[in-house]
C-alpha cells in the first residue's frame, strides 16, 4: 500500500477539531480530546477513598476495530450522548459461514443462515442468546449490500470486489481483501478494515475530495444517490481503513469518526468504562461482536427478537455479545455491565437463557456478569 507524502511536524495536532473542513466541518462546540495532565508527586501521600468501579475499570488492550469507533457519538436529535449500538463481523469467517445452516443445539432443527435475506430476518433463532449476534451480522450485511453497493456508484463496486462478493460463490474467499467490517448507528457509519486503499483512491478519483496535510487521510463526497454522504479513506494505522456514511447524517455528526481517523489520540469507545467491563468477560476477537452501550437497546421492527430474555434483566448499562459459529459447533457469550449498580446475578442469567442443550457457564461480579454457552 503506497502512502502519499504528507507534511509531518513534531508535536503538531489537529487544530480546532478540523473546523476548517467544509465537507465535514464542526464548530467550536465540538468536543476535542486533550492529554491528561501529569500528576505532581507530593512528599506526603494523601489518604483518599478507594476508587469507585466506574473509575477503575479493567486495563484492556482493545482490538483495532474497537479503537476505530469514536467515543463521541449522538442521539437521534444530534446531541452528544453515550448511547449507541455497534456490530463487528470478521470477514473471512463471514464468507465461510454466509449461507451455512447450523447443525447444533436447537439451531440444528431450524433453517437460517447469516445471509441478509428476508427469510433470515424473519426466521429468528429460538435461543435468546443467539438473537442479538445473528441480527448484528444481518444488519451489517444489509448496510453493505443495500447501501454501500447500491447507492455509491463509484466506490461501491470496488468495495464489493474487496469483500469478495463480486466473485462467483466458490471463489469469494480467494478474492477477499477486507479483514473485518464494523457498523454503528447514530451516525450510521460502516467501516471496512484491511482495505487496499490505493484501489479505493483510484475508484474515487473523480469524486470531490479533501486531503489533510498532517495525516494520511482523504475524505470524499459521494455522487448520485449518495451525493451528500462522505467516504473517509485512512492509511494512518497498520491496515487500510475506509469509512462509508451509510445513513443520511448531519455533516457535523460525522466529525468524531473523521477525528478518530486523523488523530490517533482522540478517545474511542474503548475508553468507555462500561464497555471495558464487558470486554473483560468476553472474547473480543470472536467473529461476531455486538454492543448495546449505556442503555441503548436494539429495535427489531417486530422481527421476533423483541421478546429476547435480556429485556427482563434490566437495568444494566451495556450488553456485549459474541458469537463464534461453525457448522457443527458454536459458542455464544453475553456480558452485562452496570458499573453504578448491580448487574444481573448468575442465577438470573441462568433462568433467562439456559436451555436443555449445550454447556452453560454463568458468572456474576460487582460490575459485570456474563453467561456463555457452547455446543458440539
N, C-alpha and C positions, 0 to 999 in steps of 0.2 A: 504494500500500500504506500503510494507516494505521499509525502507530506509537503504541502506548499510552504513557501517561505513566509514567515510571519515575523514582525518586529517583536523582539523579546527584550524587556527592560527589567533589571533586577529590582524586585520589590514592587513592580507595577501591578496593580489590581484593577478590576473594573471600577470605573468612576461613575457615581450617580446611578448605579444599578441599571446600566445600559439605557440611560434616559435619553440618549441621542438617537436611538433606533426609531425610524419612522414606522417600520412594519410591526415591530414587537416592543414598542416603547412603553415605559412606565412613567410614573411621576414621583415626586418627592415623597409621597406617602408609602411607596412600595418598600417593604422591609428589606434591609441589606444585612447580610451576615457580617459579624465582626469577630475579631480574635478575642479570646478570653484573656483578660489581664493576668499577668503572673502574680501570684500571691507573694507578699513580702514576709520573709521569715522574722519571727519575734523571739526575743531572748527567753521569755517565759511562755509555755504553752497555755492557751486559753481553753478552759473547760466549756464544752458545748454539748448540746443534746445529740444523741445518736441521729444520723440522717434518716429521714423517712424513706420508705421503699421507693417512692417516686423519685427521690433524689439520688438513689443508689442502685440503679438497675444493673444487670449483668453487663460486663465489658465484652462485647462480641466483635469478631472480625466479620463484618457483614459482606455478603456476596455483591459482585458488581451490579447486578440487576437492581438490588435494593438501593444501592448508593446513587443510582440514576434517578430515583423518584424524589423530587424535592420535598422538603418539609413544609414549605408554604403552599397551601392549596386552598380551594374555595368551596363555598356552598352554592346552592342554586341561584342565589342573589348576587353572586360575585364578591362576597365578603370573605375575608380570611377566616379560616376555621381549622379545626384539627379533626375533621371527619371525612373519611374517604374510603373507597374500595379499590383494590388492585388485584391483578391476576398476572402470574408469571408462568410461562409454558416453555419447557425445554424442547427445542425444535427437532433434534434428532429423534427423541422419544416420540414426539407428536407424529412425525411421518411414519414411524413404525406402527403406531397404535391407532392412527386416524380412523380406520374402518374395521378395527378388530373388535369383535364382541367377546366379552369376558366369560370365563368358564370356572368361576369360583364363587363360593358363598351363594347368597340369594341372587347375585348378579348372573350366575350361571343359568338361571331359569328365565332371564329377561333378554330382550333383544334391543340393545342400544350401544352406540359407539361414541366417539368424540368428534365425528364429522358434523359440521353445522347445518344439519338438515332439519326440516320441520318435524320429522318423526323423532329425532333425538332431543329436540326441545320439549316435545310432548311426552316422550317415553322417559319418565323420571326414575332414577334409581330408587328402589324401595327402601334401601338402607339410608337413614338420615345422614350418616357420616360421609356418604358419597355425594349427596345432593349438591353441596356447595362447590367442591373442586370440579365436579362434572360440569356444572354450569359455568364455572370460571373458564374452562377450556373452550366451551362452546361460544361464550360471548367474546372471547379473544378472537376466535376464528371468524365470527360474524363481522367484527370490526374490520378484519383484514380483507376478507373476500368481498363483502358488500361495499365497503367504503374505500379502503386503500386501492384495491384492484379496480373497483368500479367507478370511482369518482376522481382519480388522479391520472389522467391520460398520459402524462409524460413519465412519471416515476412509477406508477402502478405496475406496468408490465415488467420493469426491471426488478422491483421487489418481489413480484410473483416468480420471476426466474430464480432469484436468490433464495426464495423459500422452497424451491424445488417443485412448486405446484404447476409450473408451466410444462414440466416434463411428463412423459407417459407414466402411468402408475408404477410400473416396475423399475423406473429409472429415477424416481424422485429423490431417494436417499443419496444417490451418487451426485445428483445435480445440486443438492443443498449447499448453501453458503452460510445462511443465518444460523447462529447458535441458539438464541432464545428470544422470546417476544414478551414484552411487558405492556400491559394495558391498565390505565386507571381513569377514573371518571372525575369530572368537575375540576379542572377542564378535562375533556376526553382526549387523551393523547395515547398513541400506540408507539412503542419504542422497539426497534429491531437492533439486536446486539450481535456483533460479529460480521458486519456487512462489508462488502467490497465497496468502499466509498468512492473509489475512482470511477467505477461504472455508474454509480448514482449521480455523481457530478456530471458525467457525460450525458446521462438521460435528462438532466435538468438544465442543460447548457443554455437553452433559450428562455428559461423562466427568469422572472425578476429576482434579484438576489442581493444580499448584504453580507460582506465579509467583515471580520473583526481583526484589527492589526495586532492585538496581543493574545490571540487564541486561534487554534486550528479549527475554527467553526465557521460554517456558512449557513445562512438562513435563506430559504427560497419561498416564493409565493406561488401557490398552485394556479392552475388555469381551468377554464371551462366551469364545470360544476364545483370545483374547489378553488375558485379564483380569490376567495377571501381567506383561505386557510394556509397555514405555514408548514414548511418542512425544514427541520434542523438537521444538518449533517455535521458530525463531530469526529475529529481524529485526535482529540485530546487524551483519550485513555488508551489502555492496552489493546482494545479492539474497536473497530469502526462502529459508530452508532448513528442511526437515523431515527428521528422522532417525527411522526406524522400527526397533524392535528385532525383527529377523526370525528370531531364534533364541531358544530358552529359555535365557536367560543369568542368571547371578547378578546381583542388583541392583548390587552394588559394582563389578562388571566393566564396567558402562556409565558409570561416573563419568568416566573420561577423555574420552569423547565429549561428555558434558554440560559438563565443564570447558572443553573446546575451544570449545563453542558459546557459553559465557557469558564466558569470559576470553580475549580476543584475544592475551594474552601467553603463554598455555600453549603448550608446544612441540608441534610437529606432525611428521608423518612427513617433511616437507620438510627437517627438521634432521638426518635420518639420513645419515651420510657416504656409506654405500654407495649409498643411493638417489640422492643428489646426483650421484655419479659417473655412474650410469646415465643420469640425466636430462640430463647434459651431452652425451650422444651420441644421444639420440632426440628425436623430435618430440612433446613432452608435450601438445600441443593436438590430437593425432590423434583421430579419432572413437572408437577403442577403445585404451585403455591398461591393461595388466595388470602386476602386480608380484608377485614371489615374493621376499620380503625376508629377508635374513640367514639363508639356509639352508632356509627353508620351501620345500616342493615341493608342487605341486598333486597331489591324489589324484583319479584319474579314474574310479574304480569300474569298471575293466575296460571302459571305453568306447572302446578303440582309440587312446587318446592316451598311454598309459603307456609306449610304446616310442619316444617322441619323442627326437630326437637330443641334446637338452640333457643327458640322463642320462649320457652318456659324456663330458661336458665338465667334470664336477666335479673338483676343488672350485671353487665360486665362491660369493660371498656373496649377491648379489642379481641377479635377472633381471628386467628391464623390457622388455615387448614393446609394440609399437604396430601398429595396422592402419588403413589408410585404403583402404577398398574401394568401388569403384563397379562398375557392371555390366560395363564394358568395360576397366577399368584398376584397378590396385591397387598399394599399397606396404606392405611389412611390414618391421619392424625388431626385432631382439633386441639388447639391450645387457647385458653381463655384467660385474659388478664383483667384484674380490677385493682390497680395499684393504690387506689384511695379507699378500698373497701375489701370485702371478701369475695373471691371468685367462687365458682361452683365447687362443691365438695366432690370427692371421689365417688361417694355413694350416689349423689345426684347425677353425675355423669354416667355411671353405670345404668342407672334407672332410665335415663333418657336415650341411651344409644345401644346398649349391649343386646345382641340377638343370639340365637341358638348356634349360628355358625361363626367360625373364626376364633382367634385367640385375642383376648382383650386385656388391656392394662390401663388403669386409671390412677392418676396421681393428683394430690391436692396440696398446695402450699399457700403461704400468706398473700402472695402477689399473683400467682398464676397456677391454674390447674390444667391438666391435659388428659386426653384419652386417646389410645392408639389401638387399632385393630389390624390384624394380619390374617391372610388366607393363603393356603397352599393347595 
